[in-house]
């Protein structure tokens, strides 16, 4: 296995909305009726389907016919469904069924997420507002806490594997190359390189064993891209990208001036070259980021929904509801001043008697 060079696998297709593999739409996939092909992964085509039995839409990943003879890939395809079934979190796409068709092809039915990927958002607005970045990254961290608690390493975190639903909820997709962190459970051969080149950790690039810290590095690259407007590690080739990941050391001064100082430090800690120098866990990373978010509204899904709708429609962007620590401080000062004035009036009235 080698690294996937491009970041264009999504539930909604490639960056330009097209698909490179042209296949005739099947009449049926299991008990589902295909509506349209909406994407493709390394191991299969992704179809939006109707589920007539429950009157709902589902997504079905259908394994490529050319891979039927590869037992290791078949095992990996099956394992994705098993891993997903073990994870119980509202931000993780739920699997419905795994089956083998009469032709021998495997198919996996999953929950349909009605929304857009981080990649699609960044293609429209390369530098989202800081509060949007903080919310999206923190939600992914909360999801990874659950993933890592189940001894699973995602290994392919990237903007096209993350979505924001129309209701503002963030979702994590595609566990196709996820690794079981338990000893002896990894299906990857030593020295193999799996993942998407521009979002790999240094240990992934070298073909070393990855740990939970590798997911933290990948998420650091995504956060960096969101605040900078570009992925500084993406080169013109996989080789150059690998060299950037191994050798490029960002500094505080490399970030745009509007990026908060503490957020810069947070991103740089995620991007430490040595795994032991990063956050010790996703929970620690999430707690640290939550402190940076202190003062923002606790419920950001509603403003996120409004911002997302305006962004994708190219409409005027709404502002974040005012609920900052500074405002609370100002309100406190106002209340204190008013209370002080009342107390002074009361004392004056007593003296004048």
Buried (B, 14 or more C-beta within 10 A) or exposed (E): BEBBEEBBBBBBBBBEEEBEEEEEEBEEBBEBBBEEBBBBBBBBBBBBBBBEEEEEBBBBBBBBEEBBEBEEBBEBBBBBBEBBEEBEBEBBBEBBBBEBBEEEBBBBBBBBBEBBBBBBBBEBBEBBBBBBBBBBBBBBBBBBBBBBBEBBBBBBBBBBBBBBBEEBBBBBBBBBBBBBBEEEEBBBEEEEBBBBBBBBBBBBBBBBBBBBBBBBBBBBBBBBBBBBEEBBBBBEEBEEBBBBBEEBEBEEEBBEEEBEEEBBEBBBBBBBBEBEEBBEBBBBBBEBBBEBBEEBBEEBBEBBBBBBEEBBEEEEBEEBBEEBEEEEEEEEEEEEEEEEEEEEEEEEEEEEE
